[in-house]
Amino acid sequence: MGNAIQNEDYLFKKVYDHVLHRIERNEWKEHKKLPSVRQLASEMNIHRLTVLKAYQLLKQHDKVYVKDKVGYFVQSNVTKNLEYLDNPIVSAYVQKNHLSEIHQSPVSYNFSQALIDPNLLPNQYFSSYVKKVFDLYPKVLATYSTVQGDLELRESLTRYFINQYKTHLNPDNLLITSGSQQAIHLIAQTFIKSGDAVLFERPSYSAAIDIFRAQGAQIVTVDIHPNGYDLEQVERYLKQYKPRLFYLIPTFHNPTGYTVSAGQRKKLVELAEQYRCLLIEDDASHDIYFDHAPPPPIYTYDTAGTVIYIRSFCKYISPGLRIATVICQSSLMKSLITVKSLTDNGSPLLNQKIFLHYFSSLRMQQHLEKLRIALQIRKEIMEEELGVTDWKWTSPKGGLNLWVQLPDNLPTELLLTKSIEQSISFVPGQVCDPLKQLSSWIRLSFSYANEKQLSEGVKRFVAVAQSLL
Ligand SMILES: Cc1ncc(COP(=O)(O)O)c(C=O)c1O
């Protein structure tokens, strides 16, 4: 019996991959009709129900669509994600990074980049620290860091996390990575095989979607709302799809700005333990709050080693230093360190030492307090300018973005083209949606443009949008 089930799962996956492979290789072009269930079942010598199940999952993953009583057809956006390079030397296909394409247009009113205005970061202070770091560690450029990360930095971060959250932790549970982007990539490489189901919030951070897709993951989505998730839906999906992991951004979520409550955090850990699903908690904006600090990270509720926590300090201390840390239990850590060693042999030691000395200084707290006020003011300017429209959004309590719902009849792609002509950029909701829908939503970042640019740029943007209605 057990074998029969395994065999059926295997065959089902084989059909799924067979169809997807043909679509991705452009052998079956968009809007082409797939072979009928009966035909493919007979060609592959398997049961019709197995083919039907694979077709239904392809539909759910938005690879194909159904025309009533006619059959299954190739969806139009499947191969858009994939760029076959004409160069014959490049044998693999390259997944596009949608967000970075938008960022490449130089604009005066930049609302697409969820980055903090460089003028708000401690540039001058850093330059004096660099000198101090060279005095303290004269050979800092003459040596490698350990692969896991500088011990002095891991000890300092361990003390910080213990003080903040009263958790049990030691420096061996920490891995220093070059930004959280690298951490996501290492995790995808370490824990995901092609065809594994992975749970994602919808919408989500677009680069993470692209990374897991490139690794061959089958993304299953859970909607995120201003109050968090529908936990019954989460449990149903954990049972149904047996995902390997759930990638989530529970604090000042990118792009929505929503924060998951402490109650849901606790329950999620219980569910994840019960269904043996890793929770990958990506926490890139934890300290960017406006009134109150957010609830403690999900990893602080974890006692069984179910959570891998990624904390980045890039955004609000120094994007250029590329410092983030991964916290997880030792058996998972071992594999991550191996993959990290194959990737870059450890993050640059100089960056880690500069970060260490700034992070443990009083200046850092003062910087954060000022930064929170400056960002809150920018958020309020953007909201005030948008106040003349009937667009909808939930005012975020932290983070860098507004997630805005436009009227249904506003064509977002045309809006992006026209906005870029007017030197304004934003991120269309589709880019943040694993299902590539959500076309009436956009992400507007209020953290990069200065107050004057925000005020002028949003006025112009609203005018462009209104001219299209
Ligand atoms: C949710 C989330 N994760 C990860 C990143 C990547 O950040 P970094 O690699 O600079 O730490 C970002 C940046 O926008 C983000 O918003």
The ligand as a MOL file (V3000), in Angstrom:
LIG
                    3D

  0  0  0     0  0            999 V3000
M  V30 BEGIN CTAB
M  V30 COUNTS 16 16 0 0 0
M  V30 BEGIN ATOM
M  V30 1 C 11.9720 41.0870 2.9990 0
M  V30 2 C 13.3490 41.3320 2.4720 0
M  V30 3 N 14.2640 40.3540 2.5520 0
M  V30 4 C 15.5130 40.5290 2.0930 0
M  V30 5 C 15.9000 41.7100 1.5060 0
M  V30 6 C 17.3110 41.8300 1.0080 0
M  V30 7 O 18.0090 42.6770 1.8390 0
M  V30 8 P 19.5890 42.6340 2.0920 0
M  V30 9 O 20.1630 41.5700 1.2120 0
M  V30 10 O 20.0780 43.9870 1.7410 0
M  V30 11 O 19.7600 42.2920 3.5290 0
M  V30 12 C 14.9880 42.7450 1.3870 0
M  V30 13 C 15.3520 43.9830 0.7060 0
M  V30 14 O 14.5280 44.7000 0.2060 0
M  V30 15 C 13.6880 42.5560 1.8920 0
M  V30 16 O 12.7590 43.5210 1.8280 0
M  V30 END ATOM
M  V30 BEGIN BOND
M  V30 1 1 1 2
M  V30 2 1 2 3
M  V30 3 2 2 15
M  V30 4 2 3 4
M  V30 5 1 4 5
M  V30 6 1 5 6
M  V30 7 2 5 12
M  V30 8 1 6 7
M  V30 9 1 7 8
M  V30 10 2 8 9
M  V30 11 1 8 10
M  V30 12 1 8 11
M  V30 13 1 12 13
M  V30 14 1 12 15
M  V30 15 2 13 14
M  V30 16 1 15 16
M  V30 END BOND
M  V30 END CTAB
M  END
